[in-house]
Amino acid sequence: MPENEDQTAPPAPATSEKFGTFLGVYTPSVLTILGLIMYLRFGWVVGNVGLPLTVLIVLLASSVTLITALSASAIATNMRVGVGGEYYMVAHSLGLEFGGAIGIPLYLCRTLSITFYSYGLAESIVNLLPAGWGPGTERTVQIVAALTVVSITAVAGKSAGLALRLQIPIMAAVGLSLVALLIGVATGEQRAPELVATYRTAPASFWFVFAVFFPAVTGFTAGIGLSGDLENPRHSIPRGTLAAVGTGAAIYLLIPILLSVTGRIDVAELAQPGLLAWTGVAFLGAWLVYPGMWGAILSSGFGSALGGPRVLQALAKDGLAPAFLARISSTGQPVIATWASAAIALAAVALGGLDAVARFVTILFLTLYVAINLSAAAERWGGDPSFRPTIHVPWLVSLAGSLAAVIVMFLISPVACIVAIGLELVLYGYLRQRALQRRWGDAWAGVWMSLARLALLRLKEHRDDPRNWRPNILVFVGDPEKRIGLVRIANWFSQGRGIVTAAQLIEGDLTRDELDVHGLRREMDRALAEDGLVAFGEVNVVPDFEGGVVSAAQANGIAGLQSNTVLAGWPKKAGRLTAWLRIMRALSRVHKSTLITRLNWVHEPGQQRRIVIWWGGLENNGDMMLLLAHLLKLNPEWSDAQIVVRSIARSDEERDFQEKGLQALLEEVRIQADAHVITQPESQSIAEVIHAQSAGASLVFLGMQDPPPGTEEDYAGRLEKLASGLPTTVFVRNAGEFAGRLI
């Protein structure tokens, strides 16, 4: 197998404790969902709109969070998510400017949430104290809230593991309160559920009740916020997040049924905001309900105290906050960022009641959902070959999730919605302007110049990044009509993601010969259009073949749209394959890959297509062969094709080792393929094994190496022997930017 450090090397050891799916993602996420609003507002919702509309509210709200969770999961399975959670995913999908515009409000949201949850805990505790106890109710609430902020921060700053393990008994308390509610309903009298909306204590508006309830389903990103502390974020984030969303939805569908059929309290009492709907129904009442509610509040506080500082740490790493905030302790905790967040949360305690702030925080969280869904939609719609998530979400679904989040923002508060969006647009404009000025001078001058020029400059900036690699293929065709099959296979490889140029070479001298280059190019364009192929026609007049190919390949394209791959057909002229091998060596030196293709279609109608890749483990060709096979399978004509990666081992022990390595690589690069390693029989040569095992294939990929000068003719003979009798075969020499590190 070729070396592939970016994809297969284990991550560097970390001093901080790493967590799995249950403790690191599922637990904080599900406990943040099952929070304060579940206890204080569920009975109010049922008592005002009845059971059918309550179920509809739960389904609508859960649909928004489910789509967002799917979008976040798709992004997470396509990248190694670092510290910063949602900010990291948005910044690495839509860019630093967009990520910063979301990340800064996200950090403030999580920090102010610590204050909000601390206030909720303090108010519920103080309400249970004897009247007149302490220096005054409002002052007492502030003191208890401040002590709660300090306590939560101390635990979170000391150890993420301690904060997460404390959530196990909290989960038990929440679960016990749910069981108490179930027992209370089962052991008491029942009544028929109310099926129509009465709006006893709420304005006569379905959407008003929906807006009050919606924050109950938020908070599922608490586990995503701990991405930097997860052992395997790509594995844990989708599983833990989707499981938490599913658990929350199931419980939220059960609770209104229980509350609507119990006869322990009447509908008028049910419609009152507060804990009466739970304490009046649940077994042992307040003795089990209050610990569950307090545990839910504390869990949400821990999630904010862990997630907020890590967003600040990521912002500092990216230069969007002071660098000292990125420092970590010997145990891997962002201690400075944690206590800086605590200082902001304590300052917010002095504001007193935080109802308005809580509404604004909810809306800022919803803008985050908009950004996550847009990131997933943009990645899917953009069609980068590097976007190969293991969870597939249609871009229209993600876009619908963004629009739904915007609608909910307006329903909660049109004014707060406009203010939040305006704040993020200002941040985006500032960060974008600063970034453009740093790169090429005045930002606005660059914007108001040609859009095409701006696009090319942007593309030039990213053209050497392996993640942005796209197959820009230059196809050399002698006779365009006879070689149209080469252009077709190049189109399959580009799959609408890259640019295909069909180039015809004419040996001659423009200073001496009368050549109608323009007419030849028109004729080429006509031939391409008749076959429905999307490609640019190009005619080059060159003094000699070999030098002409190299010159044309180097000159092809503009700015960031130069060709990175040269495709040629199997030559018929004697000695021409030897010439192509010399050309290939020259192209490798300018980092252009070479594909030499021998067309021999043997596919039978109705037979499943099979793409066979022969993995030799040399020259890093396997990376490109896998990617080309993946791109080929994206075409409708090849959608049912099976990709098989084959390799040859000298012994059974070597076969087992290679097979495990190939299986691990395929899982890491997220390309569906079967791995099969064959032990070479003593009676067969490698060429004979390849011929025997390629029988019935639709297309075969084989790697090439640059032959040393003077050995081209001998290597050409070996390739001729290898290609003889095979179906359509693509010989690959990978010399591109991502050689050795599959994107």
N, C-alpha and C positions, 0 to 999 in steps of 0.2 A: 504494500500500500504506500502511496506517496505521503510525504510529510505534509501535515495540514494543521499547523499550530493553532490558527484562529478558530478551527472548528472542533478539533479533537483533544487538544491539550487541556488538562484539568485546570480549574481556576486556582489562582494563587491562594495559599492558605491564609485565613483571616483569624485575627485574634478574638473577634467577637463570636458569641454563640450563634449558631444557625438553626433555623426552625423549619419544621415540615408543614404539610398542608393543614392538618387539624389545628395545631396550636398557633401557627404563624398566620394563617389566612382565615380558615373557617370560623374559629372561635371569636376573634375580634369582630369579624364581619357580621355574624349572626347575632351577637349580643348588641351591636350598635343598631341593627335593624329592630330587634325586640326591645325597644327603649321606652322612654318616658311617655310618648304619645300613645303607645299601646295601652298603657294603664289609665291615662287621663282622658283620652278622647274616643276610645272605641265604643264605649256605651253611649256617648253623646251622638256619635254618627248613627248607630243603629236606632236610637230613640227618635231621631229626627227624620231619617229618610227611609226607614224600614229595611227588611232583610234583602229583597232583590236589588235595590239600588246600592246597598252597602257592598254586596258581592260584586256589583259592577264597578264600584269605586276601587275595590281591592284589585280587580283584574286589570283595570285601566292603569292604575298606578304601578302595579307589578310589571306590566308590559313594558313601560318605559325603562324601569330598572333592569329588566331581563335583557332588553336589546342592548343597553349600555354595558351590562356585564358581558354579553357575548362579544361586543366590539372590543372591550378591554381584553378579553381572553384571546381574541384573534391576534391583537397586537402583541400580547405577552408571549404567545407561542411562536412568534416570528423573530424575537430578539431576546438577548440576555438583558433583562430589566435590571438596571442598577439602582442605586439609592435615589430616592425621590418619588417612587411610585408613579402616580398618575402624571405628575409633572415630567418625569423622565420619559414616559411613553409619548406624551404629546410633543415634547421638545425634539425627540428623535424621530418623530414622524412628520410633523409640520414645520419644524425648524425652531431655532433658539428663540427668535422673536415671539412667535406664537406661544411657545412653551413658557417664556417669561411672563407674557401677558396673562396666562392662566395660573402660573406657579406662584406669583406674588400674592394675588387674592386668595389662592388655595391655602397658602401658609397662614395668612391672616384669618381665614375661615377656621382652620383647625385650632389656631391659638385662641380665638374668641370663643370657640366651642368649649374649651376648657372652662372658661368663665361661666358660660351658659349652663353647662352641666353641674358645675359647682353651686351655682345659684339654685338650680332645681333641687339638688340634694339638701342645701341649707334651708330652703323654704319648707320642704316637707318635714325636716327634723324640728325646726322652730315651731311649726304649727302643732306639734305634739307636746310642746313644753307647756307648763302651767302658765296661765295668763299673768302678765306683769313680770315674768321672769326675765332677768338680764337688763341691759341698759336701754331697751326699746326694741320693738320687733324688727324694724328696718335695719337698725344698727347691728342687732344680733345676727340677722341674716347675712349682712356684709362680713362680719367677723368670721362666722362659720364658713362662708364661701371662700374667704381668703385663706383660712386654715386648710380647706379642702384643696385649693389650688396648690399650696405648698406641699401638702402630703402626696398628692398625685404626681407632682413633678419630681419629688424626692425619690419615689419608687421607680418612675420611668427613667430618671437620670442615672439611678444606681445600676439598674439592670433591666434590659428588655425582657429577659427570661423570667425575672421575678414578676414583672407586670403582667406578662402573658399567663404565667402559672396561677396567679391570683384570680384569673378569669375562670378557672375550672370550678372553684366553689361558687363563684358568681353565677356561672351557668347552671349549677345545681339549684341555686336559690330561685332563679328565673323559672327553671323547669318545675320546681316544686310549686310555685305560684300558679302555673298553668294546670298542673295536676289538681291543685286545690279548687280551681275554678271548675274543672270537669267534674270533680266529686260533688261540689256544691250543687251543680245543675242536676246531676244524676240522682241525688238523694232528696231533692226538693220537688215541689210541684212544678208541672209544666203547663204551658199555655200555647195557643196557636201563635205563630210569629206574625208580626205586623207586616203587611205586604205593600202598603202605600206610604208615601211620604207625608208627614204631618207638620214638620218644621216647628216643633213646639218651642224650642229655645234657640233656634238658628234662623237667619234670614231665609226666605223662601227661594233658595237658589241651590240647585244641585252642585254647581261648580264652586260655590263658596264652601260647601261641606267637603268637596273633593280637595280644595286647596288647603283646608285645615288638616285633613288627614294625610296628604301626600308626604310631608316630612317623615312620617312613620316608616316609609319604605326606603328612605335614603340611608346612607351610612354603610352600604355594602362595600365601599372602596377602602374601608379601614384596613383590611388585610393587604390590599394592593400597596397602601402607604408604607408597609414594612418590607417592600421588595428587596432592599439592600441587606436585610437580615434573614432572608430565606435561603435555605440550602439549595433549592432548585426552583427559582421563580417561574421558569417556563412551564414546569409541571404543576406547581402548587397554586399559582394565581388562578388559572382557569378552573381547576377542580374545586378549590376552596371557595372561590367567589360564586360560582354557579350553584354549588351545594348550599351556600348560605342564602342566596336569593330564593332558591327552591324551598328551603326550610321555612323562611320567613313568609313566603306566599301561602304555603300549606297551613301554617299556624294562623295566619290572618284570615284565611277562609273558614277555619274552624271556630275561631272566637265569636264572630257575629252570629253564627248558628246557635252557639251555646247561650249567648246573651239574649237572643230573640225568643228562645223557647222557655227560659227559666221563669218560674212564677214566684221566686223569692223576692223580687222587687217589681213594681209596676212600671209601665212604659214611661210615665211622667218622671219617675225617679231615674230611670235609665237615661233619659235625655238630658240630665243635668251634667255639666262638666265636672270632672274630678274623679275620685277613687271609689265613689259609692257603688258604681256598677260592678266593681271587683270585690270590695270589702263586704258588700251586702249579699253577695252570692257565694263567694269562695268558702270552702271548708276552713274553719278557724279564722276566717275573715282577715283583719288587719295583721294578725300574727304571722301569716305567711305571705300576704300581698306586699306589705311594706318592705321586708327584706328583699323580695324579688325586684321591686321597683328601685330600691337603693342600689342593688347590685347592677341593674341595667344602667343606671346613671353613672356609677363608678366605672363600669366597663367602657362606656362611651367616652368618659373622661380620660381613661388610660389610653384608648385608641387615639384620641386627639393629641395627648401628651407625647405619644410615641411617633405619630405620623408627622405632626407639624415641624418639629426640629429636623427631621430627616428631609423634608422639603427645603427648609432653610439651608441645610448642609449641601444639598444638591445645587441650589441657587448660588451658593458661595463658590462651589467647585466650578461653575460655569461663568463666574465673573459677574453675576447679577446681584451679589451681596458681598460684604467685606470678607476677605479670604480667611480671617481668623475664625469665622463661624463654621468653617468646614473641619476644624480640628476635632479629633476624636480622642477618647481616653484610652488607657491601656487595655480596657476590655472592649474597645470598639464602639463606645457610646458617644454620640455628639453632645458632650456635656455642655459646652459653651452655648450651642444653639438651644439646648433644652432650657437652660436657666434664662437665656434671653427671651425665650417664649414665655416663661413663667412671669418675667417682669411685665410683659405686655398684658398677660392675662390678669395679673394683680392690679394693674392700672385700670383695666376695664371694670374691675369689681367696684371701683369708686363711682362708676356711672350710675349705680343703682339698678333699677329695673331694666332688663335687657330684651323686652318683647320685640321692640323695633329692630334691635341688632340681630335677634334670632331670625327674624323674617329675612333680613338682608343676607345673613349667613346662608340660609337655605337657598336663596336665589343664586348666590355666588357658587354654591355647590352644583346647582343645576347648569350654570355656564360651563362647569367642568365636564358635566355629562355631554353637553353640546360638543365640546372640544374632543372628547374621547370618541364619540360617534363620528365626528368629521374626520378624525385621524384614520379610523378604520375605513370609512368610505373613500377617502382620498387614496389610501394605500391600495385598496381593491380596485378602484376605478383607474388609477394610474397604471396598473399592470406591470410594475417592476418585476423582473424575474426573481429578484431577491425576496419578494413578498410571497412566502410559501408557508402560511400558518397552518397548523394542524386542525384548527377550528375555522371553518369557512362560513363567513357571513356575507350575503349579497350586499353590495354597496348601497342599493336602494333601501334595504332594511336599516342599515346604520344611519343613512340620511333621514329616514322617517323617525328614528330615535332622536336625532338632533332637533327636528322640527317639533316633535312632541314635547321635548324638554323646554323649548322656547315658549310653547303655548302654556305649559304649566307655570312658567315664570310669570307670564302676564296674568294668569288667573290668580296667583298668590298676591302679587302687587305690581300693577303696571308701572308705578313710579320707581319702585326699587329695581324693577327689571331694566328700565331705561338707564337708571344710574349705574347699575352693575355693568351693563354692556358698554356704556359710555366710558366707564373707568378702564375697562380692559382694552377698548379701542385706543384710548390715550396711551396706555402702557405699550401696546403693540406698535403704535406710531413712533413713540420715543425710542423703543429698542430697535426698531427697524431702521430709523434714521441714524442712530448711533452706529449700528453695524455697517450700513452702507457708506457712511462717511469714513469709517475706519478702513474700508476696502478700496474704494475708488473715488474718494472726494465727495462732492456735494450730492446728497441723496436725491433731492428734488430735481436737480438738473438731469440726473440719470433716468428718473421716472418719466420726465416730460420729453426726453429724447425718444427715439424710435423704440417701440415695444419689441421689435425684432432684435434690435441691438442689445437691449436689456436682457432679453432671454438668452442670447448667445453669450453675453458676459457671465450670466449666472451659470450657464452650462459649462463654460470654460473653467469656472471656479471649482466645479465638482467632477470634472471629467476624469481625474485620476483616482477617484474614490471607488474601490471595488464594489461597494454597495450599489453604486449608480451605473454599473456596467450594463450595457444593452448590446445586443448583437447587431452592429452596423456592418453589413456584409457587402463586400465588393466582389461581384461574380464576373469572371472573365469568360466571355462567350465568343467563340470564333464566328459562327453563323447563328444569329439570334434565334431564328425559327427552328433550327435543328437542335439547338442547345437550350430550348425553352424549359426543359425539365430541370436544368440546374437552377434557373431563376425560381421555379416553383418550390424546389426544396429549400432554397434560401428564404423564400417567403414563409414557409412553414417554420423554419428556425427563428425568424424574426418575430413571427406571430403578432404582428401589429405593434410590437414594442420597440423595434429598431428600424433602421433604414437600409433598404436593399438598393444597390446600384449595379446595373448590368453594363459592363464595359466591353467594348469591342476594340481590339488592337489591330491597327493596319500598319504594316512595315512600309515605310516610305520617307520622303523628305518634302516637307511643306514648302520649302523654298524652291523646289524644282518640279514636283509632281502636281498635276491638276486633280484635286480630290474634293468631292462634294461632301464634306464632313457634316454640314447641316442637314442635307438630304438623308444621309445614312442614319443620323440620329432620329429624324422623323420616322423613318422606316422601322427603326428599333422600337420607338414608342408605340407605333401602330401594332407591331407584333405582340408587345406586352399587353396592350389594352385588349386585343382580341381574345387573349387567354385569361383576362380578368386578373392580371398580376399587378400588384402595386410595387413599382420599382422605377428608379430614375435611369434613363438611358444615357450613355456616355460613349463617345467615340474618341480614341486617342491615336494619333499618328506618331509612330516611334521609329527610330533608325534600326533597332534590332529587338528581338523578342525578349530576351532575358533582362536586359537593362530597361526595356520599355515597361515590363510588368512591375519591376521594383520602383521605377519612377512614378508610374501611374498610381500605384498603391500608396506611396508616400504623399502624393499631391491630392489624393481624393478627399473631399469633404471640406468643411469650414468650421473654425472655432472648435467647439466641443462635439461636432458631428462628424469627425473624421472616421473613416472605416477602421475597425479594429480586427476584422477577420477577412481573409481572402479565400474565396472558394473557386476551385477550378475543376473541370471535368477530367475524366480519365483520358489521357492523350492517345491519339491513334498514330501520330507520326513517330517513326523510330527515333529514339534518343530524346524525345520531348519530355518523358518522365524524369530522365536524368537532369534535364535543364530545370524542371520544376523543383527538384530537390535542392539544387543550388539556389534557386530563388527563395525557397522556404528558409534556408539558412540565413539569407540576407534579411528577409522579413522578420525573422525571430529577433534579430539584433535591433530592430526598431519596434519591438513588442507588438507585432501583428501576428495573430494566429493564422494557421493555414489549414484548409480543408480540401482534400483531394477526393473527389467523389466518383465512384464507378456505378453508373445507373444500370440496374438489372432487376426490374420489378418482376417478382414471381408470385405475388400475392393472389390467392384465389378468391373470387367473390364469395362472401359468407364466412370466410375463414377469419378467425381473430388475428389481428395484427400483433406481431411480436417484435420488439426492439431489443436486440442483444448488444450489450456493451462488454467488450473484452478488457478487463481491468488488469493492466500489466504492472502497475505500481512504479512506473518510470516516467520522468519528464512532466509529471503533474497533468497528464492528458486526461486522466479519469475525471477530474473536476469539470472540464469542459464537455466531455462526452455525456456525463450525467445531466448537466444543465441543458444541453441541446436536446437530449431525449425528453426531458421534462417539458421544454418548449414545444417540441414536436407533438407531444401528447395533448397539449392544450388546443390543438386544431380540431375542428369537428371531424375531419377525415380520420384522425388518429385517436379520438377520445376513448375508444374501447381498447386501445393497444395495451399490451402488457410489457413492462420494462423488466428485463432480466440482466443482472450484472453477473458476469461470469469471470472466473479467474482459474489459473492452472497452478496446481501445487505439485511438488515433487514427492511428497509422502502424505500419509493419512494424518499424521500429527500436524504437519504444515497446513493441510487442508482445513482442519478444525480451527486452527488459530486464525487463518485468513477469513474463514466464514464468519467468525465472531466479530472480527474487525470490520468487515463489510457491513454486517447487520447494524453495528453501532454507528458507523458512518452514515448509513441511510436514514437511521432514526434522527441523527443530529441534523442532517441537512434537509429533512422533512420532504423527501421525494419518495413516492411510493414505488418500490421496486422489489423484486425478488433477488436474493443473493444465492449464487450456486458456484461452489468451488469444485473443480474436477481434479482428481489425482491422475497425473499423466501416466498412461500405460507405457511399459518399457518398449513395447513393439510399435509405438506411434510417435511421430514427431509432433512438435507443437502445432505446426501448420495442419497436420492431419487431424489433431484433436479439435482445432478451431473449425475446420471444414465439417467434421462429423457433428459437432454440437451446435452448428449454426444452421443445420438443415431445417427448413420450414420457417426460418425467420423472415420477416418482411424487410428489415433493415439492420445492418451490422455496423457497429462503431469499433474501430481499431486505432490504437495510438501509433504515432511516428516519433522518431527522434532525428535530430539534425545529424546527418552522416558527416564524418570528418572529411575535409577537402581531399579529393582524389578517390574517395570510395563511393561516390554517388552511383556509378554504374552498377556496382555489385549490389548496393542496397536497393536500387530500382528493380533488379532482377528478382530479389527476394520478395519485394512487394507484388510484383507481377505474379509470382508463384502463389503468394498468399491470397490474392484477390481472385485468382482463377477458380471458377466454380461456385463462388459465393453469390448470394443475392445482392441487392443494392448495398454498397459498402461505402462508408465515409471514413477516410483516414484522417486523423486529427493530430495536429501539432499545436499545443496550447502555449502561447507566448504572451498572453494578455496580462492585464493588471492583476487579475485574481488567481494567477497560476499558483497552485499549491494551497489555496484557501478559498474553497467553494463558497460563494456568496449565498 
